[in-house]
Amino acid sequence: MDDRKAIMDALNEGIENIPEEKSVLPLHEIDDEGSIQWKFEAGAVEDGEVISIPLDE
């Protein structure tokens, strides 16, 4: 069990250190069950520009 915790801690530390400009998905963390958590958004085109639309979880 200690190895699993160490791996999850290392993954979460890595997620925290991803520069925003290099991030493809806005990851937040990996939870205790191993599920990747990220902010859900949709995209739309408005006045010729792509915009992000936050979605409720």
PQR file with spaces between the fields and no chain letter, atoms N, CA, C, O and H, PARSE charges and radii, in Angstrom:
ATOM       1  N    MET     1       0.832   -1.202    0.000 -0.4000 1.5000
ATOM       2  CA   MET     1       0.000    0.000    0.000 -0.0000 2.0000
ATOM       3  C    MET     1       0.871    1.259    0.000  0.5500 1.7000
ATOM       4  O    MET     1       0.481    2.273   -0.579 -0.5500 1.4000
ATOM       5  N    ASP     2       2.018    1.212    0.625 -0.4000 1.5000
ATOM       6  CA   ASP     2       2.894    2.375    0.657 -0.0000 2.0000
ATOM       7  C    ASP     2       3.386    2.747   -0.737  0.5500 1.7000
ATOM       8  O    ASP     2       3.509    3.929   -1.057 -0.5500 1.4000
ATOM       9  H    ASP     2       2.335    0.388    1.095  0.4000 1.0000
ATOM      10  N    ASP     3       3.670    1.732   -1.576 -0.4000 1.5000
ATOM      11  CA   ASP     3       4.117    2.003   -2.940 -0.0000 2.0000
ATOM      12  C    ASP     3       3.040    2.737   -3.733  0.5500 1.7000
ATOM      13  O    ASP     3       3.335    3.671   -4.478 -0.5500 1.4000
ATOM      14  H    ASP     3       3.569    0.772   -1.316  0.4000 1.0000
ATOM      15  N    ARG     4       1.795    2.307   -3.568 -0.4000 1.5000
ATOM      16  CA   ARG     4       0.683    2.953   -4.270 -0.0000 2.0000
ATOM      17  C    ARG     4       0.574    4.419   -3.863  0.5500 1.7000
ATOM      18  O    ARG     4       0.412    5.293   -4.715 -0.5500 1.4000
ATOM      19  H    ARG     4       1.556    1.548   -2.963  0.4000 1.0000
ATOM      20  N    LYS     5       0.664    4.687   -2.567 -0.4000 1.5000
ATOM      21  CA   LYS     5       0.581    6.068   -2.084 -0.0000 2.0000
ATOM      22  C    LYS     5       1.742    6.888   -2.627  0.5500 1.7000
ATOM      23  O    LYS     5       1.547    8.029   -3.049 -0.5500 1.4000
ATOM      24  H    LYS     5       0.796    3.977   -1.875  0.4000 1.0000
ATOM      25  N    ALA     6       2.934    6.331   -2.623 -0.4000 1.5000
ATOM      26  CA   ALA     6       4.105    7.051   -3.135 -0.0000 2.0000
ATOM      27  C    ALA     6       3.942    7.360   -4.621  0.5500 1.7000
ATOM      28  O    ALA     6       4.306    8.444   -5.076 -0.5500 1.4000
ATOM      29  H    ALA     6       3.092    5.404   -2.281  0.4000 1.0000
ATOM      30  N    ILE     7       3.396    6.406   -5.378 -0.4000 1.5000
ATOM      31  CA   ILE     7       3.175    6.630   -6.811 -0.0000 2.0000
ATOM      32  C    ILE     7       2.144    7.734   -7.019  0.5500 1.7000
ATOM      33  O    ILE     7       2.361    8.637   -7.826 -0.5500 1.4000
ATOM      34  H    ILE     7       3.101    5.525   -5.008  0.4000 1.0000
ATOM      35  N    MET     8       1.024    7.670   -6.300 -0.4000 1.5000
ATOM      36  CA   MET     8      -0.020    8.694   -6.431 -0.0000 2.0000
ATOM      37  C    MET     8       0.507   10.074   -6.026  0.5500 1.7000
ATOM      38  O    MET     8       0.207   11.071   -6.682 -0.5500 1.4000
ATOM      39  H    MET     8       0.847    6.936   -5.644  0.4000 1.0000
ATOM      40  N    ASP     9       1.281   10.130   -4.961 -0.4000 1.5000
ATOM      41  CA   ASP     9       1.860   11.403   -4.526 -0.0000 2.0000
ATOM      42  C    ASP     9       2.789   11.964   -5.595  0.5500 1.7000
ATOM      43  O    ASP     9       2.770   13.162   -5.877 -0.5500 1.4000
ATOM      44  H    ASP     9       1.526    9.320   -4.428  0.4000 1.0000
ATOM      45  N    ALA    10       3.610   11.085   -6.194 -0.4000 1.5000
ATOM      46  CA   ALA    10       4.530   11.532   -7.243 -0.0000 2.0000
ATOM      47  C    ALA    10       3.764   12.015   -8.477  0.5500 1.7000
ATOM      48  O    ALA    10       4.140   13.018   -9.083 -0.5500 1.4000
ATOM      49  H    ALA    10       3.625   10.111   -5.966  0.4000 1.0000
ATOM      50  N    LEU    11       2.703   11.314   -8.850 -0.4000 1.5000
ATOM      51  CA   LEU    11       1.891   11.745   -9.996 -0.0000 2.0000
ATOM      52  C    LEU    11       1.250   13.105   -9.735  0.5500 1.7000
ATOM      53  O    LEU    11       1.254   13.978  -10.603 -0.5500 1.4000
ATOM      54  H    LEU    11       2.398   10.499   -8.358  0.4000 1.0000
ATOM      55  N    ASN    12       0.704   13.279   -8.540 -0.4000 1.5000
ATOM      56  CA   ASN    12       0.082   14.560   -8.215 -0.0000 2.0000
ATOM      57  C    ASN    12       1.106   15.691   -8.182  0.5500 1.7000
ATOM      58  O    ASN    12       0.798   16.815   -8.580 -0.5500 1.4000
ATOM      59  H    ASN    12       0.701   12.570   -7.834  0.4000 1.0000
ATOM      60  N    GLU    13       2.312   15.408   -7.714 -0.4000 1.5000
ATOM      61  CA   GLU    13       3.372   16.421   -7.733 -0.0000 2.0000
ATOM      62  C    GLU    13       3.709   16.784   -9.181  0.5500 1.7000
ATOM      63  O    GLU    13       3.908   17.954   -9.507 -0.5500 1.4000
ATOM      64  H    GLU    13       2.562   14.496   -7.391  0.4000 1.0000
ATOM      65  N    GLY    14       3.770   15.771  -10.038 -0.4000 1.5000
ATOM      66  CA   GLY    14       4.029   16.032  -11.451 -0.0000 2.0000
ATOM      67  C    GLY    14       2.937   16.875  -12.080  0.5500 1.7000
ATOM      68  O    GLY    14       3.229   17.800  -12.837 -0.5500 1.4000
ATOM      69  H    GLY    14       3.609   14.821   -9.773  0.4000 1.0000
ATOM      70  N    ILE    15       1.676   16.569  -11.778 -0.4000 1.5000
ATOM      71  CA   ILE    15       0.551   17.337  -12.315 -0.0000 2.0000
ATOM      72  C    ILE    15       0.662   18.799  -11.898  0.5500 1.7000
ATOM      73  O    ILE    15       0.422   19.699  -12.702 -0.5500 1.4000
ATOM      74  H    ILE    15       1.439   15.817  -11.163  0.4000 1.0000
ATOM      75  N    GLU    16       1.026   19.030  -10.641 -0.4000 1.5000
ATOM      76  CA   GLU    16       1.156   20.402  -10.137 -0.0000 2.0000
ATOM      77  C    GLU    16       2.260   21.173  -10.861  0.5500 1.7000
ATOM      78  O    GLU    16       2.216   22.401  -10.927 -0.5500 1.4000
ATOM      79  H    GLU    16       1.222   18.299   -9.988  0.4000 1.0000
ATOM      80  N    ASN    17       3.245   20.462  -11.402 -0.4000 1.5000
ATOM      81  CA   ASN    17       4.391   21.113  -12.032 -0.0000 2.0000
ATOM      82  C    ASN    17       4.289   21.239  -13.549  0.5500 1.7000
ATOM      83  O    ASN    17       5.237   21.687  -14.193 -0.5500 1.4000
ATOM      84  H    ASN    17       3.281   19.464  -11.348  0.4000 1.0000
ATOM      85  N    ILE    18       3.156   20.851  -14.127 -0.4000 1.5000
ATOM      86  CA   ILE    18       2.976   21.015  -15.572 -0.0000 2.0000
ATOM      87  C    ILE    18       2.691   22.487  -15.840  0.5500 1.7000
ATOM      88  O    ILE    18       1.720   23.029  -15.312 -0.5500 1.4000
ATOM      89  H    ILE    18       2.386   20.487  -13.604  0.4000 1.0000
ATOM      90  N    PRO    19       3.523   23.149  -16.656 -0.5600 1.5000
ATOM      91  CA   PRO    19       3.245   24.549  -16.976  0.2800 2.0000
ATOM      92  C    PRO    19       1.910   24.665  -17.723  0.5500 1.7000
ATOM      93  O    PRO    19       1.597   23.834  -18.576 -0.5500 1.4000
ATOM      94  N    GLU    20       1.145   25.676  -17.403 -0.4000 1.5000
ATOM      95  CA   GLU    20      -0.186   25.845  -17.996 -0.0000 2.0000
ATOM      96  C    GLU    20      -0.135   25.860  -19.524  0.5500 1.7000
ATOM      97  O    GLU    20      -1.020   25.308  -20.178 -0.5500 1.4000
ATOM      98  H    GLU    20       1.399   26.351  -16.710  0.4000 1.0000
ATOM      99  N    GLU    21       0.892   26.487  -20.095 -0.4000 1.5000
ATOM     100  CA   GLU    21       0.984   26.573  -21.558 -0.0000 2.0000
ATOM     101  C    GLU    21       1.317   25.224  -22.202  0.5500 1.7000
ATOM     102  O    GLU    21       1.171   25.073  -23.415 -0.5500 1.4000
ATOM     103  H    GLU    21       1.611   26.936  -19.564  0.4000 1.0000
ATOM     104  N    LYS    22       1.757   24.254  -21.421 -0.4000 1.5000
ATOM     105  CA   LYS    22       2.077   22.915  -21.937 -0.0000 2.0000
ATOM     106  C    LYS    22       0.962   21.908  -21.652  0.5500 1.7000
ATOM     107  O    LYS    22       1.014   20.779  -22.139 -0.5500 1.4000
ATOM     108  H    LYS    22       1.877   24.376  -20.436  0.4000 1.0000
ATOM     109  N    SER    23      -0.025   22.295  -20.885 -0.4000 1.5000
ATOM     110  CA   SER    23      -1.091   21.396  -20.469 -0.0000 2.0000
ATOM     111  C    SER    23      -2.150   21.263  -21.564  0.5500 1.7000
ATOM     112  O    SER    23      -2.673   22.259  -22.064 -0.5500 1.4000
ATOM     113  H    SER    23      -0.067   23.212  -20.490  0.4000 1.0000
ATOM     114  N    VAL    24      -2.456   20.018  -21.925 -0.4000 1.5000
ATOM     115  CA   VAL    24      -3.512   19.762  -22.906 -0.0000 2.0000
ATOM     116  C    VAL    24      -4.865   19.720  -22.210  0.5500 1.7000
ATOM     117  O    VAL    24      -5.849   20.251  -22.724 -0.5500 1.4000
ATOM     118  H    VAL    24      -2.032   19.208  -21.519  0.4000 1.0000
ATOM     119  N    LEU    25      -4.912   19.091  -21.046 -0.4000 1.5000
ATOM     120  CA   LEU    25      -6.106   19.049  -20.213 -0.0000 2.0000
ATOM     121  C    LEU    25      -5.794   19.739  -18.898  0.5500 1.7000
ATOM     122  O    LEU    25      -4.696   19.582  -18.366 -0.5500 1.4000
ATOM     123  H    LEU    25      -4.112   18.660  -20.629  0.4000 1.0000
ATOM     124  N    PRO    26      -6.743   20.504  -18.361 -0.5600 1.5000
ATOM     125  CA   PRO    26      -6.495   21.162  -17.074  0.2800 2.0000
ATOM     126  C    PRO    26      -6.636   20.165  -15.917  0.5500 1.7000
ATOM     127  O    PRO    26      -7.655   20.143  -15.226 -0.5500 1.4000
ATOM     128  N    LEU    27      -5.604   19.343  -15.718 -0.4000 1.5000
ATOM     129  CA   LEU    27      -5.632   18.322  -14.675 -0.0000 2.0000
ATOM     130  C    LEU    27      -5.517   18.961  -13.297  0.5500 1.7000
ATOM     131  O    LEU    27      -4.834   19.969  -13.117 -0.5500 1.4000
ATOM     132  H    LEU    27      -4.777   19.361  -16.279  0.4000 1.0000
ATOM     133  N    HIS    28      -6.203   18.352  -12.325 -0.4000 1.5000
ATOM     134  CA   HIS    28      -6.116   18.826  -10.947 -0.0000 2.0000
ATOM     135  C    HIS    28      -5.353   17.840  -10.069  0.5500 1.7000
ATOM     136  O    HIS    28      -4.458   18.227   -9.318 -0.5500 1.4000
ATOM     137  H    HIS    28      -6.759   17.533  -12.471  0.4000 1.0000
ATOM     138  N    GLU    29      -5.712   16.574  -10.169 -0.4000 1.5000
ATOM     139  CA   GLU    29      -5.076   15.562   -9.334 -0.0000 2.0000
ATOM     140  C    GLU    29      -5.525   14.180   -9.773  0.5500 1.7000
ATOM     141  O    GLU    29      -6.399   14.034  -10.627 -0.5500 1.4000
ATOM     142  H    GLU    29      -6.439   16.260  -10.779  0.4000 1.0000
ATOM     143  N    ILE    30      -4.914   13.175   -9.177 -0.4000 1.5000
ATOM     144  CA   ILE    30      -5.387   11.807   -9.269 -0.0000 2.0000
ATOM     145  C    ILE    30      -5.876   11.464   -7.871  0.5500 1.7000
ATOM     146  O    ILE    30      -5.119   11.557   -6.905 -0.5500 1.4000
ATOM     147  H    ILE    30      -4.204   13.294   -8.483  0.4000 1.0000
ATOM     148  N    ASP    31      -7.148   11.064   -7.760 -0.4000 1.5000
ATOM     149  CA   ASP    31      -7.699   10.808   -6.426 -0.0000 2.0000
ATOM     150  C    ASP    31      -7.219    9.468   -5.872  0.5500 1.7000
ATOM     151  O    ASP    31      -6.487    8.736   -6.539 -0.5500 1.4000
ATOM     152  H    ASP    31      -7.763   10.988   -8.545  0.4000 1.0000
ATOM     153  N    ASP    32      -7.633    9.159   -4.658 -0.4000 1.5000
ATOM     154  CA   ASP    32      -7.173    7.946   -3.968 -0.0000 2.0000
ATOM     155  C    ASP    32      -7.544    6.659   -4.697  0.5500 1.7000
ATOM     156  O    ASP    32      -6.921    5.620   -4.480 -0.5500 1.4000
ATOM     157  H    ASP    32      -8.227    9.754   -4.117  0.4000 1.0000
ATOM     158  N    GLU    33      -8.555    6.724   -5.558 -0.4000 1.5000
ATOM     159  CA   GLU    33      -8.984    5.541   -6.307 -0.0000 2.0000
ATOM     160  C    GLU    33      -8.291    5.454   -7.665  0.5500 1.7000
ATOM     161  O    GLU    33      -8.522    4.505   -8.414 -0.5500 1.4000
ATOM     162  H    GLU    33      -9.061    7.568   -5.734  0.4000 1.0000
ATOM     163  N    GLY    34      -7.444    6.435   -7.994 -0.4000 1.5000
ATOM     164  CA   GLY    34      -6.711    6.418   -9.251 -0.0000 2.0000
ATOM     165  C    GLY    34      -7.423    7.113  -10.393  0.5500 1.7000
ATOM     166  O    GLY    34      -7.015    6.982  -11.547 -0.5500 1.4000
ATOM     167  H    GLY    34      -7.256    7.206   -7.387  0.4000 1.0000
ATOM     168  N    SER    35      -8.476    7.847  -10.092 -0.4000 1.5000
ATOM     169  CA   SER    35      -9.242    8.557  -11.110 -0.0000 2.0000
ATOM     170  C    SER    35      -8.646    9.948  -11.342  0.5500 1.7000
ATOM     171  O    SER    35      -8.434   10.707  -10.396 -0.5500 1.4000
ATOM     172  H    SER    35      -8.807    7.953   -9.155  0.4000 1.0000
ATOM     173  N    ILE    36      -8.381   10.270  -12.602 -0.4000 1.5000
ATOM     174  CA   ILE    36      -7.828   11.583  -12.938 -0.0000 2.0000
ATOM     175  C    ILE    36      -8.939   12.622  -12.837  0.5500 1.7000
ATOM     176  O    ILE    36     -10.020   12.442  -13.396 -0.5500 1.4000
ATOM     177  H    ILE    36      -8.554    9.653  -13.370  0.4000 1.0000
ATOM     178  N    GLN    37      -8.667   13.700  -12.127 -0.4000 1.5000
ATOM     179  CA   GLN    37      -9.639   14.769  -11.929 -0.0000 2.0000
ATOM     180  C    GLN    37      -9.226   15.981  -12.753  0.5500 1.7000
ATOM     181  O    GLN    37      -8.073   16.407  -12.692 -0.5500 1.4000
ATOM     182  H    GLN    37      -7.788   13.846  -11.673  0.4000 1.0000
ATOM     183  N    TRP    38     -10.149   16.533  -13.515 -0.4000 1.5000
ATOM     184  CA   TRP    38      -9.867   17.749  -14.251 -0.0000 2.0000
ATOM     185  C    TRP    38     -11.119   18.590  -14.377  0.5500 1.7000
ATOM     186  O    TRP    38     -12.231   18.119  -14.139 -0.5500 1.4000
ATOM     187  H    TRP    38     -11.086   16.187  -13.564  0.4000 1.0000
ATOM     188  N    LYS    39     -10.926   19.830  -14.752 -0.4000 1.5000
ATOM     189  CA   LYS    39     -12.015   20.778  -14.906 -0.0000 2.0000
ATOM     190  C    LYS    39     -12.670   20.545  -16.264  0.5500 1.7000
ATOM     191  O    LYS    39     -12.003   20.583  -17.298 -0.5500 1.4000
ATOM     192  H    LYS    39     -10.023   20.213  -14.945  0.4000 1.0000
ATOM     193  N    PHE    40     -13.966   20.305  -16.255 -0.4000 1.5000
ATOM     194  CA   PHE    40     -14.699   20.071  -17.487 -0.0000 2.0000
ATOM     195  C    PHE    40     -15.091   21.393  -18.133  0.5500 1.7000
ATOM     196  O    PHE    40     -15.633   22.277  -17.470 -0.5500 1.4000
ATOM     197  H    PHE    40     -14.508   20.273  -15.416  0.4000 1.0000
ATOM     198  N    GLU    41     -14.820   21.525  -19.416 -0.4000 1.5000
ATOM     199  CA   GLU    41     -15.215   22.705  -20.173 -0.0000 2.0000
ATOM     200  C    GLU    41     -15.640   22.273  -21.568  0.5500 1.7000
ATOM     201  O    GLU    41     -15.252   21.211  -22.054 -0.5500 1.4000
ATOM     202  H    GLU    41     -14.381   20.807  -19.955  0.4000 1.0000
ATOM     203  N    ALA    42     -16.427   23.099  -22.185 -0.4000 1.5000
ATOM     204  CA   ALA    42     -16.799   22.900  -23.585 -0.0000 2.0000
ATOM     205  C    ALA    42     -16.219   24.061  -24.373  0.5500 1.7000
ATOM     206  O    ALA    42     -15.850   25.087  -23.802 -0.5500 1.4000
ATOM     207  H    ALA    42     -16.743   23.962  -21.790  0.4000 1.0000
ATOM     208  N    GLY    43     -16.143   23.898  -25.662 -0.4000 1.5000
ATOM     209  CA   GLY    43     -15.649   24.977  -26.512 -0.0000 2.0000
ATOM     210  C    GLY    43     -16.746   25.426  -27.458  0.5500 1.7000
ATOM     211  O    GLY    43     -17.632   24.651  -27.819 -0.5500 1.4000
ATOM     212  H    GLY    43     -16.443   23.064  -26.125  0.4000 1.0000
ATOM     213  N    ALA    44     -16.678   26.662  -27.844 -0.4000 1.5000
ATOM     214  CA   ALA    44     -17.628   27.227  -28.798 -0.0000 2.0000
ATOM     215  C    ALA    44     -16.910   28.313  -29.592  0.5500 1.7000
ATOM     216  O    ALA    44     -15.867   28.820  -29.180 -0.5500 1.4000
ATOM     217  H    ALA    44     -15.958   27.291  -27.551  0.4000 1.0000
ATOM     218  N    VAL    45     -17.484   28.655  -30.725 -0.4000 1.5000
ATOM     219  CA   VAL    45     -16.942   29.746  -31.526 -0.0000 2.0000
ATOM     220  C    VAL    45     -17.877   30.933  -31.369  0.5500 1.7000
ATOM     221  O    VAL    45     -19.080   30.835  -31.610 -0.5500 1.4000
ATOM     222  H    VAL    45     -18.332   28.244  -31.060  0.4000 1.0000
ATOM     223  N    GLU    46     -17.302   32.052  -30.961 -0.4000 1.5000
ATOM     224  CA   GLU    46     -18.065   33.279  -30.752 -0.0000 2.0000
ATOM     225  C    GLU    46     -17.313   34.423  -31.424  0.5500 1.7000
ATOM     226  O    GLU    46     -16.167   34.706  -31.072 -0.5500 1.4000
ATOM     227  H    GLU    46     -16.324   32.131  -30.765  0.4000 1.0000
ATOM     228  N    ASP    47     -17.943   35.071  -32.377 -0.4000 1.5000
ATOM     229  CA   ASP    47     -17.310   36.159  -33.124 -0.0000 2.0000
ATOM     230  C    ASP    47     -15.985   35.722  -33.746  0.5500 1.7000
ATOM     231  O    ASP    47     -15.022   36.488  -33.783 -0.5500 1.4000
ATOM     232  H    ASP    47     -18.873   34.841  -32.663  0.4000 1.0000
ATOM     233  N    GLY    48     -15.948   34.470  -34.240 -0.4000 1.5000
ATOM     234  CA   GLY    48     -14.750   33.969  -34.902 -0.0000 2.0000
ATOM     235  C    GLY    48     -13.642   33.517  -33.972  0.5500 1.7000
ATOM     236  O    GLY    48     -12.573   33.132  -34.445 -0.5500 1.4000
ATOM     237  H    GLY    48     -16.730   33.848  -34.210  0.4000 1.0000
ATOM     238  N    GLU    49     -13.857   33.551  -32.673 -0.4000 1.5000
ATOM     239  CA   GLU    49     -12.865   33.137  -31.681 -0.0000 2.0000
ATOM     240  C    GLU    49     -13.368   31.904  -30.934  0.5500 1.7000
ATOM     241  O    GLU    49     -14.559   31.792  -30.642 -0.5500 1.4000
ATOM     242  H    GLU    49     -14.726   33.864  -32.289  0.4000 1.0000
ATOM     243  N    VAL    50     -12.456   30.976  -30.626 -0.4000 1.5000
ATOM     244  CA   VAL    50     -12.814   29.823  -29.805 -0.0000 2.0000
ATOM     245  C    VAL    50     -12.809   30.250  -28.348  0.5500 1.7000
ATOM     246  O    VAL    50     -11.827   30.811  -27.862 -0.5500 1.4000
ATOM     247  H    VAL    50     -11.489   31.066  -30.863  0.4000 1.0000
ATOM     248  N    ILE    51     -13.907   29.984  -27.654 -0.4000 1.5000
ATOM     249  CA   ILE    51     -14.002   30.328  -26.235 -0.0000 2.0000
ATOM     250  C    ILE    51     -14.264   29.062  -25.426  0.5500 1.7000
ATOM     251  O    ILE    51     -14.788   28.081  -25.954 -0.5500 1.4000
ATOM     252  H    ILE    51     -14.705   29.529  -28.049  0.4000 1.0000
ATOM     253  N    SER    52     -13.903   29.085  -24.153 -0.4000 1.5000
ATOM     254  CA   SER    52     -14.174   27.981  -23.234 -0.0000 2.0000
ATOM     255  C    SER    52     -15.448   28.282  -22.449  0.5500 1.7000
ATOM     256  O    SER    52     -15.690   29.413  -22.030 -0.5500 1.4000
ATOM     257  H    SER    52     -13.478   29.882  -23.724  0.4000 1.0000
ATOM     258  N    ILE    53     -16.243   27.252  -22.265 -0.4000 1.5000
ATOM     259  CA   ILE    53     -17.483   27.378  -21.498 -0.0000 2.0000
ATOM     260  C    ILE    53     -17.411   26.378  -20.347  0.5500 1.7000
ATOM     261  O    ILE    53     -17.430   25.171  -20.589 -0.5500 1.4000
ATOM     262  H    ILE    53     -16.046   26.333  -22.606  0.4000 1.0000
ATOM     263  N    PRO    54     -17.329   26.853  -19.090 -0.5600 1.5000
ATOM     264  CA   PRO    54     -17.277   25.922  -17.952  0.2800 2.0000
ATOM     265  C    PRO    54     -18.577   25.108  -17.874  0.5500 1.7000
ATOM     266  O    PRO    54     -19.661   25.632  -18.132 -0.5500 1.4000
ATOM     267  N    LEU    55     -18.460   23.849  -17.522 -0.4000 1.5000
ATOM     268  CA   LEU    55     -19.616   22.972  -17.349 -0.0000 2.0000
ATOM     269  C    LEU    55     -19.751   22.609  -15.884  0.5500 1.7000
ATOM     270  O    LEU    55     -18.755   22.467  -15.176 -0.5500 1.4000
ATOM     271  H    LEU    55     -17.580   23.423  -17.311  0.4000 1.0000
ATOM     272  N    ASP    56     -20.977   22.461  -15.437 -0.4000 1.5000
ATOM     273  CA   ASP    56     -21.208   22.004  -14.061 -0.0000 2.0000
ATOM     274  C    ASP    56     -20.900   20.523  -13.995  0.5500 1.7000
ATOM     275  O    ASP    56     -21.222   19.774  -14.917 -0.5500 1.4000
ATOM     276  H    ASP    56     -21.787   22.576  -16.013  0.4000 1.0000
ATOM     277  N    GLU    57     -20.278   20.098  -12.909 -0.4000 1.5000
ATOM     278  CA   GLU    57     -19.947   18.681  -12.741 -0.0000 2.0000
ATOM     279  C    GLU    57     -21.133   17.929  -12.236  0.5500 1.7000
ATOM     280  O    GLU    57     -21.054   16.718  -12.030 -0.5500 1.4000
ATOM     281  H    GLU    57     -20.016   20.706  -12.160  0.4000 1.0000
